[in-house]
Amino acid sequence: MIFALDLEGVLAPEIWPALGQHFGVPEFSLTTRDVADFSELMGTRIAAARRAGVTLRQLQEISHAVQPYLGAREFIERLRPMGNVVIISDTFHEFSDPLAARLGGVNLFANRFDLDEAGLIRGFTLRIRGQKERIVSGFKVAGYAVAAMGDSMNDRSLLASCDFPVLYRPVQVLIDEFPGAPVAHDLDTALEYMQRARAQRDESTGG
């Protein structure tokens, strides 16, 4: 079984708001809860970074210091005996690889930045946005059942394409869109739902 998890807002704090607070750039603090269109959101963030002259290296000094939520690593450790754990997120490898390592070396599917010669971000390569459903479908074609957990609008395709969606501290739109999905407000409860998903999978396959 595959457990596909979002990263920011689920296992760790949102990175961009931390950057916004540190650099005093309000556009950094916007998230997909504020602007549902990810390309529009990233365009706003990148334009703000270029106006402020903030390089990727400077952003990394802050993003690489972000720590997982209390109990997040233990949550993953308790999931691992039940299946394979992956993170599928609209974050960027340049920001979140150290965070994935702190979570126990979880496989991270994320996007990448494009830089100019001065080290400023000039664009990005979307390797995940719009591909979450395709990634989950690939797991399912390979014979895996998939339980997924997300919190925001950018997780809709992940949750819609999996076998067992779990909403974690979700925005109201997700609750409305997935009325039958369990809602967790802490990782202990989320673990219980994941355990139920594994039990349902075992029942359906005879173990």
N, C-alpha and C positions, 0 to 999 in steps of 0.2 A: 504494500500500500504506500501511496505517496501522500505526505502532508505538505501542502503548498501554502506558505505563509507570506503575508505582507510584512514589511519591515518597519517603516516609520509609522508611529501611532499605534503599533501593535506590540513590537518587541523592543522598540527604542523610541526616544523623542524625535519629533520632526527636526530635520537638520536645518532646513532653510530658515525657519524662524529664529533659530539660534544664531545663524549668520546675520540675520537682519538686526537682532539686538546688539551683536558685537560691533558691527560696522555702521550702525545707524542708517541702514538703507531699508526703508519701509517696504519696498517691492519684494525684498527677499522673504519677508514674513508671510506673504500670500502663499496659500497651499491649494490643493485641489478641492478642499472644502469651500474655498472662496471663489476659485476660477476652475470650472469643471474641464475646460479645454486645455489639455496638458501642453500642447504646442504653443498656445497663446500665453499660458502661464510662464513657460520657459523663456519665451521671447521677451517677456517683460522683465524677468530676472536677469537675463544676460545683458539686455540693454542697460539696465541699472548698474550692473557690475562694470560695464565698459565706461559708463559715464563717471563712475566713482573711481575708476582706475584700479579696481581690485583684481588681482591676478588669481589664477587657480591655486597657486602655491599658498597664497595668503588665506584663501577660503579653506584649504586643507588643514591649515594650522588649527582652525576651529572645528571643522567637521571631524577630523581624526581624533579629537578629544571627547566626542560624544560617547556616552556609556549606555549599555543596554538597560532597560528597565529592571528593577529589582525582581529577581525570580525568573527572568526571561531565559537565561542560560539553563537553569534547572528545568524549566518547562520543556526545552528542546531535548535535554538529556533524558527526560521521562518519555518523550515521544519516540526517540530513536529505537528502543526495543520493539516498537510496534510497526515500524516501517521506515521509509526513507524521507528525510526532512530536507526541503529546499525552500529558499526564499525567492519569490518572484516579485520584483518591486520596480517602481518607476524612479528609483533613486539612481545614482551614478556610481560606477565602480570606483572612480577617483575619490569619492567621498566615503563610501561605505564598506570597502574591502576590510579595513581594520575593524570595523564594527562586526562584520560577519565572523572575523577571526575571534573576537571576544565572545561571540555566541557559541564558540566551540568548533569553528571551521565549517560552518554550514555553506553548502553550495549556493552561490548568489547569482541569480539571473538579473542583470541590470543594464542600464544604458551607459554610453560613454560621451565625453565632451570632445569637441574639436577646438584646438588652440591656435592663436596666431603666433607670430615670431616673438612677441613681447610677453607671451604667457597669459594673455587675456583670453577668456572664453569667447569664441566667435560663433559657435554653433554646437550642435550635438547630434549624435547618431542614435536614433531610436531603435534599440534592439529588443525592447520589451513592450513599449507602448503599442497597443493594437495586436500584440503577439501573445498575450497571456492565454487567450483561448486556444491558440495554436499549440502552445507549449503543453497545456493540460491535455489537449486532444492527442498529442504525441504520446504522452504517458498512458492514456487510455488505450490507444491503438497497440501499445506494447503489452497490454494486459493488466495494467495497474488500475485499481480503484483510487480515486483522488478525493481527499478531504482538503478543503481550503478555508482560509480565514483572512478576512479583510475588514477595513473600517470605513472606507470612503468611496467616493464615486469612481475613482480610477481602478477600483477592485471589482467593478460590476461584471466584466467579462470573465474574470477569474472565478467569481462565485457562481456565475450562470453556467459555466462549462464543466464545473466539477460535479462529483457525485454527492458530496456531503458538505454544503456550505455552512459556515459558522460566521456570524456577524459579531465583531469585537468592538464594543463601544461605538456603535455605528451612527452615522448621520441618519436623520429621519427618512431621507429618500431611500436608503437601502432597506430599512425596516418595511417601508411601504412596498418596495419592489420585490422583496423576498419574505412574504408574510409567514411562510412556514418554517423559515430558518431559525435555529436557536440563536439567542443573543447572550453573549457573555460580557461581563463587565470587569472580570479579573481573570488572570491566567489559570488559577485553580479550576474555575468553572469551565474555561475553555478546554482544559485538559480532559475534564469529564465528558464534554461533548465529543472530543476526538476519540476518546476511549469507546464511546457509544458507536461512533462511526466505524471503528475497527471491528466492534462486535457485530454490527449489522453486516459488514462486508463478510465476516467469517460465517455468519448464518446463511448468507445468500450463496456462498461458494462451498459450503460444507467444511469450512476450516481452511 
